[in-house]
């Protein structure tokens, strides 16, 4: 009896720690998953072992803990891959606690689907703008819609004298936050640095119309406005 238990236990350990996955499972699980509105998790396989790229960390190796179930230390979560009967799409799911119903957390993206930050990195600012506007239409309080973050990003480009990229970022900010004086102030700054005084002053006029306490806008208008 004791020997039989030991054999069973060894078989159980082997099955749980096996890193080889079936071709069917690989085809189902491999791909990009929408972690949040502007962030993805990439699941891929090397020699049938599962790996994850997430938040700048590449080649995270989850530990198998069961049949097509894995523990991801970096997330401090167990994950599994399930097809949601509601839409027949594959999801990366967080393993529910105890007897709780499964939640379909992170949808597998189709090959053509991209998050807005992808387009930002590619310099496709118009596509990025449309993506962020779509996010805003669904949830105006989405944390990925951060005026200060976009402003910093734009000024990073300005410091590198990449004026067109900075302007692309500031256009996104203006589209998302049209009632903010600061977004027009930043665009005015970018235009002036690029050498476009006429449009620069116009953006500063808009900034000042939204906030008459904007001393920078007032100074620029007084300095260049008469040269219009």
ROVEX-555420 format. One line per 4 residues: their letters; for each residue x, y, z of N, C-alpha, C. Coordinates in nm, 2 decimals. Layout:
BEGIN
A = X:Y:Z:X:Y:Z:X:Y:Z; ...
***
This chain:
BEGIN
XXXX = 0.08:-0.12:0.00:0.00:0.00:0.00:0.09:0.13:0.00; 0.19:0.12:0.09:0.28:0.24:0.10:0.35:0.26:-0.04; 0.40:0.15:-0.10:0.47:0.16:-0.23:0.37:0.22:-0.34; 0.25:0.18:-0.33:0.15:0.23:-0.43:0.13:0.38:-0.42
XXXX = 0.13:0.42:-0.29:0.11:0.57:-0.27:0.23:0.64:-0.32; 0.35:0.59:-0.30:0.47:0.66:-0.34:0.47:0.67:-0.49; 0.43:0.56:-0.56:0.43:0.57:-0.71:0.33:0.67:-0.76; 0.21:0.67:-0.70:0.11:0.77:-0.73:0.15:0.91:-0.71
XXXX = 0.22:0.93:-0.60:0.27:1.07:-0.57:0.37:1.11:-0.67; 0.46:1.02:-0.71:0.57:1.06:-0.80:0.50:1.09:-0.94; 0.40:1.01:-0.98:0.33:1.04:-1.11:0.27:1.18:-1.10; 0.20:1.21:-0.98:0.14:1.34:-0.97:0.24:1.45:-0.98
XXXX = 0.35:1.44:-0.91:0.45:1.55:-0.92:0.50:1.56:-1.06; 0.52:1.45:-1.13:0.58:1.46:-1.27:0.48:1.53:-1.36; 0.35:1.50:-1.34:0.25:1.56:-1.43:0.23:1.71:-1.40; 0.25:1.75:-1.27:0.24:1.89:-1.24:0.36:1.97:-1.28
XXXX = 0.47:1.91:-1.28:0.59:1.99:-1.31:0.64:1.98:-1.46; 0.56:1.90:-1.53:0.60:1.89:-1.67:0.59:2.02:-1.75; 0.69:2.05:-1.83:0.69:2.17:-1.90:0.65:2.16:-2.05; 0.63:2.03:-2.09:0.59:2.01:-2.23:0.44:2.02:-2.24
XXXX = 0.40:2.10:-2.34:0.26:2.13:-2.36:0.22:2.07:-2.50; 0.09:2.03:-2.51:0.04:1.97:-2.63:0.03:2.08:-2.74; 0.04:2.03:-2.86:0.03:2.12:-2.98:-0.11:2.19:-2.98; -0.21:2.12:-2.94:-0.34:2.18:-2.93:-0.35:2.30:-2.83
XXXX = -0.29:2.27:-2.71:-0.28:2.38:-2.61:-0.20:2.50:-2.66; -0.09:2.47:-2.72:0.00:2.58:-2.77:-0.07:2.66:-2.87; -0.14:2.60:-2.96:-0.22:2.68:-3.06:-0.33:2.76:-3.00; -0.38:2.71:-2.89:-0.49:2.79:-2.82:-0.43:2.90:-2.74
XXXX = -0.32:2.88:-2.67:-0.27:2.98:-2.57:-0.18:3.08:-2.63; -0.11:3.05:-2.73:0.00:3.14:-2.78:-0.07:3.26:-2.84; -0.01:3.38:-2.80:-0.06:3.50:-2.86:-0.05:3.62:-2.76; -0.12:3.73:-2.79:-0.12:3.85:-2.71:-0.25:3.86:-2.64
XXXX = -0.25:3.90:-2.51:-0.37:3.91:-2.43:-0.38:4.06:-2.38; -0.51:4.11:-2.38:-0.53:4.24:-2.34:-0.54:4.25:-2.18; -0.42:4.29:-2.12:-0.41:4.30:-1.98:-0.49:4.41:-1.92; -0.49:4.53:-1.99:-0.58:4.64:-1.96:-0.60:4.72:-2.09
XXXX = -0.66:4.83:-2.09:-0.70:4.90:-2.21:-0.58:4.94:-2.30; -0.46:4.95:-2.24:-0.34:4.99:-2.32:-0.22:4.91:-2.29; -0.24:4.78:-2.25:-0.13:4.70:-2.21:-0.16:4.55:-2.25; -0.06:4.48:-2.30:-0.08:4.34:-2.34:0.02:4.25:-2.26
XXXX = -0.01:4.13:-2.26:0.07:4.02:-2.21:0.09:3.92:-2.33; 0.22:3.89:-2.36:0.25:3.80:-2.47:0.28:3.67:-2.42; 0.21:3.57:-2.47:0.24:3.43:-2.43:0.30:3.36:-2.55; 0.41:3.29:-2.53:0.48:3.22:-2.64:0.54:3.09:-2.59
XXXX = 0.59:3.01:-2.68:0.64:2.88:-2.64:0.78:2.86:-2.71; 0.87:2.80:-2.63:1.00:2.75:-2.69:1.02:2.61:-2.65; 1.03:2.52:-2.75:1.04:2.38:-2.72:0.93:2.33:-2.63; 0.81:2.38:-2.66:0.68:2.35:-2.59:0.68:2.39:-2.45
XXXX = 0.77:2.48:-2.41:0.76:2.54:-2.27:0.70:2.68:-2.29; 0.61:2.71:-2.19:0.54:2.84:-2.19:0.62:2.95:-2.13; 0.63:3.06:-2.20:0.69:3.18:-2.15:0.60:3.30:-2.17; 0.63:3.41:-2.09:0.55:3.53:-2.09:0.64:3.65:-2.10
XXXX = 0.60:3.75:-2.18:0.65:3.89:-2.18:0.55:3.98:-2.12; 0.59:4.05:-2.01:0.49:4.14:-1.94:0.56:4.26:-1.88; 0.52:4.38:-1.90:0.57:4.50:-1.84:0.72:4.51:-1.85; 0.77:4.49:-1.97:0.92:4.51:-1.98:1.00:4.39:-1.95
XXXX = 0.94:4.29:-1.88:1.01:4.17:-1.84:0.99:4.07:-1.95; 1.10:4.02:-2.01:1.09:3.92:-2.11:1.13:3.78:-2.06; 1.07:3.69:-2.12:1.10:3.55:-2.10:1.07:3.51:-1.95; 0.96:3.56:-1.90:0.91:3.51:-1.77:0.87:3.36:-1.79
XXXX = 0.92:3.28:-1.70:0.88:3.13:-1.71:0.79:3.09:-1.60; 0.66:3.09:-1.62:0.57:3.04:-1.52:0.59:2.89:-1.48; 0.55:2.86:-1.36:0.57:2.72:-1.31:0.44:2.65:-1.33; 0.45:2.53:-1.40:0.33:2.45:-1.41:0.28:2.40:-1.28
XXXX = 0.15:2.42:-1.25:0.10:2.37:-1.12:-0.02:2.28:-1.14; -0.05:2.24:-1.26:-0.16:2.15:-1.29:-0.18:2.14:-1.44; -0.29:2.08:-1.48:-0.33:2.06:-1.62:-0.35:2.20:-1.68; -0.26:2.24:-1.77:-0.27:2.37:-1.84:-0.29:2.49:-1.74
XXXX = -0.23:2.48:-1.63:-0.24:2.58:-1.52:-0.10:2.61:-1.48; -0.07:2.75:-1.45:0.06:2.79:-1.43:0.06:2.90:-1.32; 0.17:2.90:-1.24:0.19:3.01:-1.14:0.29:3.11:-1.19; 0.25:3.24:-1.20:0.34:3.34:-1.25:0.38:3.42:-1.12
XXXX = 0.50:3.41:-1.09:0.56:3.47:-0.97:0.55:3.62:-0.98; 0.58:3.68:-1.10:0.58:3.82:-1.11:0.44:3.88:-1.10; 0.33:3.81:-1.12:0.20:3.85:-1.10:0.14:3.80:-0.97; 0.21:3.71:-0.91:0.16:3.64:-0.78:0.02:3.59:-0.81
XXXX = 0.00:3.52:-0.92:-0.13:3.47:-0.96:-0.11:3.33:-1.03; -0.20:3.25:-1.02:-0.21:3.13:-1.10:-0.30:3.16:-1.22; -0.25:3.12:-1.34:-0.33:3.15:-1.46:-0.37:3.02:-1.53; -0.47:3.03:-1.61:-0.51:2.92:-1.69:-0.58:2.98:-1.82
XXXX = -0.59:2.90:-1.92:-0.64:2.95:-2.05:-0.77:2.88:-2.08; -0.88:2.96:-2.10:-1.01:2.90:-2.12:-1.08:2.97:-2.24; -1.17:2.90:-2.30:-1.25:2.96:-2.40:-1.38:3.00:-2.34; -1.42:3.13:-2.36:-1.54:3.18:-2.30:-1.66:3.14:-2.38
XXXX = -1.75:3.07:-2.33:-1.87:3.03:-2.40:-1.96:3.14:-2.45; -1.94:3.26:-2.38:-2.02:3.37:-2.42:-1.99:3.43:-2.56; -1.85:3.43:-2.59:-1.81:3.48:-2.72:-1.72:3.39:-2.80; -1.69:3.27:-2.74:-1.61:3.17:-2.80:-1.47:3.22:-2.83
XXXX = -1.42:3.31:-2.74:-1.29:3.36:-2.76:-1.20:3.30:-2.64; -1.07:3.30:-2.66:-0.98:3.25:-2.56:-0.94:3.36:-2.47; -0.94:3.33:-2.34:-0.90:3.42:-2.24:-0.79:3.36:-2.15; -0.70:3.45:-2.10:-0.61:3.41:-1.99:-0.67:3.45:-1.87
XXXX = -0.70:3.35:-1.78:-0.78:3.37:-1.66:-0.70:3.36:-1.54; -0.73:3.44:-1.44:-0.67:3.42:-1.31:-0.75:3.31:-1.24; -0.68:3.22:-1.18:-0.75:3.10:-1.12:-0.83:3.15:-1.00; -0.96:3.12:-1.00:-1.05:3.17:-0.89:-1.02:3.10:-0.76
XXXX = -1.05:3.17:-0.65:-1.03:3.12:-0.52:-1.14:3.02:-0.48; -1.10:2.91:-0.43:-1.19:2.80:-0.38:-1.29:2.77:-0.49; -1.42:2.78:-0.45:-1.53:2.74:-0.54:-1.59:2.86:-0.62; -1.52:2.97:-0.63:-1.57:3.08:-0.70:-1.58:3.05:-0.85
XXXX = -1.67:3.12:-0.92:-1.69:3.10:-1.06:-1.57:3.16:-1.13; -1.53:3.10:-1.25:-1.42:3.15:-1.32:-1.45:3.29:-1.39; -1.36:3.38:-1.39:-1.37:3.51:-1.45:-1.28:3.51:-1.57; -1.34:3.56:-1.68:-1.26:3.56:-1.81:-1.19:3.70:-1.81
XXXX = -1.07:3.70:-1.76:-1.00:3.83:-1.74:-0.94:3.90:-1.86; -0.86:3.83:-1.93:-0.77:3.89:-2.03:-0.80:3.82:-2.17; -0.86:3.90:-2.26:-0.90:3.84:-2.39:-0.78:3.83:-2.48; -0.77:3.72:-2.55:-0.67:3.70:-2.65:-0.70:3.79:-2.77
XXXX = -0.60:3.87:-2.81:-0.62:3.96:-2.92:-0.60:3.89:-3.06; -0.68:3.94:-3.16:-0.66:3.89:-3.29:-0.53:3.96:-3.35; -0.47:3.90:-3.45:-0.34:3.94:-3.50:-0.34:4.09:-3.54; -0.45:4.14:-3.59:-0.46:4.28:-3.64:-0.48:4.38:-3.53
XXXX = -0.52:4.33:-3.41:-0.56:4.42:-3.30:-0.43:4.48:-3.23; -0.43:4.61:-3.21:-0.32:4.67:-3.13:-0.37:4.77:-3.03; -0.30:4.78:-2.92:-0.33:4.88:-2.82:-0.27:5.02:-2.87; -0.33:5.13:-2.82:-0.27:5.26:-2.86:-0.13:5.28:-2.84
XXXX = -0.07:5.23:-2.73:0.07:5.25:-2.70:0.16:5.19:-2.80; 0.11:5.08:-2.87:0.19:5.02:-2.98:0.21:5.13:-3.09; 0.10:5.20:-3.12:0.11:5.30:-3.23:0.20:5.41:-3.19; 0.20:5.45:-3.06:0.28:5.55:-3.01:0.43:5.52:-3.04
XXXX = 0.47:5.39:-3.00:0.60:5.35:-3.02:0.64:5.35:-3.17; 0.54:5.32:-3.26:0.57:5.32:-3.40:0.56:5.46:-3.46; 0.53:5.56:-3.39:0.52:5.69:-3.44:0.39:5.72:-3.52; 0.29:5.63:-3.51:0.17:5.64:-3.58:0.07:5.71:-3.49
XXXX = 0.09:5.84:-3.48:0.02:5.92:-3.37:-0.13:5.93:-3.40; -0.17:5.94:-3.52:-0.32:5.95:-3.55:-0.39:5.82:-3.51; -0.33:5.71:-3.54:-0.39:5.58:-3.50:-0.39:5.57:-3.34; -0.29:5.62:-3.28:-0.28:5.62:-3.13:-0.39:5.71:-3.08
XXXX = -0.41:5.82:-3.14:-0.51:5.92:-3.09:-0.65:5.85:-3.10; -0.68:5.79:-3.21:-0.81:5.72:-3.23:-0.83:5.61:-3.13; -0.72:5.54:-3.10:-0.73:5.43:-3.00:-0.76:5.49:-2.86; -0.69:5.60:-2.82:-0.71:5.66:-2.69:-0.85:5.72:-2.68
XXXX = -0.90:5.78:-2.79:-1.04:5.83:-2.79:-1.14:5.72:-2.77; -1.11:5.61:-2.83:-1.20:5.49:-2.81:-1.21:5.44:-2.67; -1.09:5.44:-2.61:-1.08:5.41:-2.46:-1.16:5.51:-2.38; -1.14:5.64:-2.41:-1.21:5.74:-2.34:-1.37:5.73:-2.35
XXXX = -1.41:5.69:-2.47:-1.55:5.68:-2.50:-1.61:5.57:-2.41; -1.53:5.47:-2.38:-1.58:5.36:-2.29:-1.57:5.39:-2.15; -1.46:5.46:-2.11:-1.44:5.49:-1.97:-1.35:5.62:-1.96; -1.42:5.73:-1.93:-1.34:5.86:-1.93:-1.25:5.86:-1.81
XXXX = -1.26:5.77:-1.71:-1.17:5.77:-1.60:-1.06:5.67:-1.61; -1.05:5.61:-1.73:-0.95:5.51:-1.75:-0.81:5.56:-1.71; -0.73:5.49:-1.62:-0.60:5.54:-1.58:-0.50:5.56:-1.69; -0.52:5.50:-1.80:-0.43:5.51:-1.91:-0.44:5.65:-1.98
XXXX = -0.55:5.72:-1.95:-0.57:5.85:-2.01:-0.52:5.95:-1.91; -0.39:5.98:-1.92:-0.32:6.07:-1.82:-0.26:6.19:-1.89; -0.32:6.30:-1.87:-0.27:6.42:-1.93:-0.12:6.45:-1.90; -0.09:6.44:-1.78:0.05:6.47:-1.74:0.15:6.37:-1.80
XXXX = 0.11:6.24:-1.81:0.20:6.14:-1.87:0.22:6.18:-2.02; 0.12:6.21:-2.09:0.14:6.25:-2.23:0.22:6.38:-2.25; 0.20:6.47:-2.16:0.27:6.59:-2.16:0.42:6.57:-2.14; 0.46:6.48:-2.04:0.60:6.45:-2.02:0.66:6.38:-2.14
XXXX = 0.58:6.29:-2.20:0.63:6.22:-2.32:0.66:6.32:-2.43; 0.57:6.42:-2.45:0.59:6.52:-2.55:0.71:6.60:-2.53; 0.74:6.64:-2.40:0.85:6.72:-2.37:0.98:6.64:-2.38; 0.97:6.51:-2.36:1.09:6.42:-2.38:1.14:6.44:-2.53
XXXX = 1.04:6.44:-2.62:1.07:6.45:-2.76:1.12:6.59:-2.79; 1.07:6.69:-2.72:1.11:6.83:-2.75:1.26:6.84:-2.71; 1.30:6.78:-2.59:1.43:6.79:-2.55:1.53:6.73:-2.65; 1.48:6.63:-2.72:1.56:6.57:-2.83:1.55:6.64:-2.96
XXXX = 1.47:6.75:-2.96:1.45:6.83:-3.08:1.37:6.75:-3.19; 1.29:6.65:-3.15:1.21:6.57:-3.24:1.07:6.64:-3.23; 1.06:6.75:-3.30:0.94:6.84:-3.29:0.82:6.77:-3.34; 0.82:6.71:-3.45:0.70:6.65:-3.51:0.65:6.54:-3.42
XXXX = 0.73:6.46:-3.35:0.69:6.36:-3.26:0.62:6.42:-3.14; 0.68:6.53:-3.09:0.62:6.60:-2.98:0.49:6.66:-3.01; 0.48:6.71:-3.13:0.35:6.77:-3.18:0.25:6.66:-3.19; 0.29:6.54:-3.24:0.20:6.42:-3.25:0.14:6.39:-3.11
XXXX = 0.22:6.39:-3.01:0.18:6.36:-2.87:0.09:6.47:-2.82; 0.12:6.59:-2.84:0.04:6.70:-2.79:-0.10:6.71:-2.86; -0.10:6.66:-2.98:-0.23:6.65:-3.05:-0.32:6.55:-2.98; -0.26:6.44:-2.94:-0.34:6.34:-2.86:-0.40:6.40:-2.74
XXXX = -0.31:6.48:-2.67:-0.35:6.54:-2.54:-0.46:6.64:-2.56; -0.45:6.72:-2.67:-0.56:6.82:-2.70:-0.69:6.75:-2.73; -0.68:6.63:-2.80:-0.81:6.56:-2.84:-0.87:6.50:-2.71; -0.79:6.45:-2.62:-0.84:6.39:-2.50:-0.89:6.49:-2.40
XXXX = -0.82:6.61:-2.39:-0.85:6.71:-2.28:-0.86:6.85:-2.34; -0.97:6.86:-2.42:-0.99:6.99:-2.50:-1.01:7.11:-2.41; -1.05:7.09:-2.28:-1.08:7.20:-2.19:-0.96:7.24:-2.10; -0.84:7.18:-2.13:-0.72:7.20:-2.05:-0.64:7.31:-2.11
XXXX = -0.61:7.41:-2.04:-0.52:7.52:-2.09:-0.38:7.46:-2.12; -0.33:7.37:-2.03:-0.20:7.33:-2.04:-0.16:7.26:-2.17; -0.26:7.18:-2.23:-0.23:7.11:-2.35:-0.20:7.20:-2.47; -0.27:7.31:-2.47:-0.25:7.41:-2.58:-0.12:7.49:-2.55
XXXX = -0.09:7.51:-2.43:0.03:7.58:-2.39:0.15:7.49:-2.44; 0.14:7.36:-2.42:0.25:7.27:-2.46:0.26:7.27:-2.61; 0.15:7.27:-2.68:0.15:7.27:-2.83:0.21:7.40:-2.88; 0.17:7.51:-2.81:0.23:7.64:-2.85:0.38:7.64:-2.84
XXXX = 0.43:7.58:-2.73:0.57:7.57:-2.70:0.64:7.49:-2.81; 0.58:7.38:-2.85:0.64:7.30:-2.95:0.65:7.37:-3.09; 0.54:7.44:-3.12:0.54:7.52:-3.25:0.64:7.62:-3.25; 0.66:7.70:-3.14:0.76:7.80:-3.13:0.90:7.74:-3.15
XXXX = 0.93:7.63:-3.08:1.06:7.57:-3.09:1.08:7.52:-3.23; 0.98:7.48:-3.30:0.99:7.43:-3.44:1.01:7.55:-3.53; 0.98:7.67:-3.49:1.00:7.78:-3.57:0.87:7.84:-3.63; 0.76:7.78:-3.59:0.62:7.82:-3.64:0.56:7.92:-3.54
XXXX = 0.60:8.04:-3.55:0.55:8.14:-3.46:0.40:8.17:-3.47; 0.35:8.18:-3.59:0.21:8.21:-3.61:0.12:8.11:-3.54; 0.14:7.98:-3.57:0.06:7.88:-3.50:0.09:7.87:-3.35; 0.22:7.89:-3.32:0.25:7.88:-3.18:0.17:7.99:-3.10
XXXX = 0.17:8.11:-3.15:0.09:8.21:-3.08:-0.06:8.18:-3.07; -0.11:8.12:-3.17:-0.25:8.09:-3.17:-0.28:7.98:-3.07; -0.20:7.89:-3.05:-0.22:7.79:-2.94:-0.21:7.85:-2.81; -0.12:7.95:-2.79:-0.11:8.02:-2.66:-0.23:8.10:-2.64
XXXX = -0.29:8.16:-2.75:-0.41:8.23:-2.73:-0.52:8.14:-2.68; -0.53:8.02:-2.73:-0.63:7.92:-2.68:-0.60:7.89:-2.54; -0.48:7.87:-2.50:-0.44:7.83:-2.36:-0.49:7.95:-2.27; -0.46:8.07:-2.31:-0.50:8.19:-2.23:-0.65:8.20:-2.22
XXXX = -0.72:8.17:-2.33:-0.87:8.18:-2.32:-0.93:8.09:-2.22; -0.86:7.97:-2.20:-0.91:7.87:-2.10:-0.86:7.90:-1.96; -0.75:7.98:-1.95:-0.70:8.01:-1.82:-0.62:8.14:-1.82; -0.69:8.25:-1.78:-0.63:8.38:-1.79:-0.52:8.40:-1.69
XXXX = -0.50:8.31:-1.60:-0.38:8.31:-1.51:-0.26:8.25:-1.57; -0.27:8.21:-1.69:-0.15:8.14:-1.76:-0.05:8.26:-1.80; 0.05:8.28:-1.71:0.14:8.39:-1.74:0.23:8.37:-1.85; 0.26:8.24:-1.88:0.35:8.21:-1.99:0.28:8.25:-2.12
XXXX = 0.15:8.21:-2.13:0.07:8.24:-2.25:0.06:8.39:-2.27; 0.03:8.46:-2.16:0.02:8.60:-2.17:0.15:8.67:-2.22; 0.26:8.62:-2.17:0.39:8.68:-2.21:0.42:8.65:-2.36; 0.39:8.53:-2.40:0.41:8.50:-2.54:0.32:8.58:-2.64
XXXX = 0.20:8.59:-2.60:0.10:8.67:-2.68:0.15:8.81:-2.69; 0.19:8.87:-2.58:0.23:9.01:-2.58:0.36:9.03:-2.66; 0.45:8.92:-2.66:0.57:8.94:-2.73:0.56:8.92:-2.88; 0.48:8.82:-2.92:0.47:8.79:-3.06:0.34:8.82:-3.13
XXXX = 0.23:8.85:-3.04:0.10:8.86:-3.10:0.09:8.98:-3.20; 0.16:9.08:-3.18:0.14:9.20:-3.27:0.21:9.17:-3.41; 0.29:9.06:-3.41:0.36:9.03:-3.53:0.28:8.93:-3.62; 0.15:8.91:-3.58:0.07:8.82:-3.65:0.04:8.86:-3.79
***
